[in-house]
């Protein structure tokens, strides 16, 4: 199963962004997690079919009304553990 590691830069902490990501991932059937990073970024590990991940990328880039997404960095992982759901960490 394709797995993407996405780092989101911008105003994405303290604005409900992780919940926004969780909701979008859950609605799309994506497994993995979303987590705040010490440097102010948000890390997302998303596991789903490639076309679903592309849709998810578009939604994440838009952000919620309180967030400002400045940049997405996406790493396509060759191997990753299998996730059974999507969680906020």
N, C-alpha and C positions, 0 to 999 in steps of 0.2 A: 504494500500500500504506500503510495507516495506520501512523504512527510516533509513539511516545510518548517523551518525555524525562521520566524519573522521578528525583527527588531523594529519597534516603532519609536520614532523620535518626535518630540514636539511637546505640547502641553497635554500630556496623557496620564498624569498621575493626579489623584485627588479630584477627578472630574467625572467619575462613574464610567471610565473607559473600559476597565476590566469587565464590568457587568455587561456593558454594551457588546464587547467581544464575545463573552460567554453566551449571551442571548443569540447573537448571529450564528455562532458555531453550532449551538444546539439546534436551531431551526434548520440549518443546512445538513445536519447529521455528521458534523466533523468531530473527531476525537482528538484529545490532547489537553493542553492547559494554557492559561495566560497568567503572567507573573510580573510584578513590578521589579525593576532592577535598581541597584544602588545609585546608578548614574542618571536616574530620571527617565530612562527609557522603559518600555514595556516589552517583554519577551513573550512570544506566542509560539507554541509548538502545535502544528495543525496536521492532522492525518486524515486524508480522504482521497477520492478520485481527483485527478488533475483538473478537470473542468470545474469541480466544486471548489477547489482551492483557488482557482482564478477568480471565481465569483466572490469568494470570501475576501480575497485581496482587495478587490474594488470596494467592498463594504467597509473594511478596516481603514482603508485610505481616506474615506469620507469622514469617519469618526462620528461621534455623537455631537449634539449641539454645543456641549461645553468644552469639548476637546479641540485641539488644533494639531492635526497630523502634518508634520513637516517633512518626514522622510520615512520610507520603509526600506529595510534591507532584508532580502530574502536569501536564505541558504537552503538549497535542496539537499536533504540528508540522504546518503546512500543506505544507511541502516539506522534504525531507531527501534526502541521498544514499542510494543503494541499497546495502544491505549484503548480502553473500553468505553470511555465517556469523555466529557470535556469539563474541566474544573478550573476554578479560580484558586490560585495559590498565593 
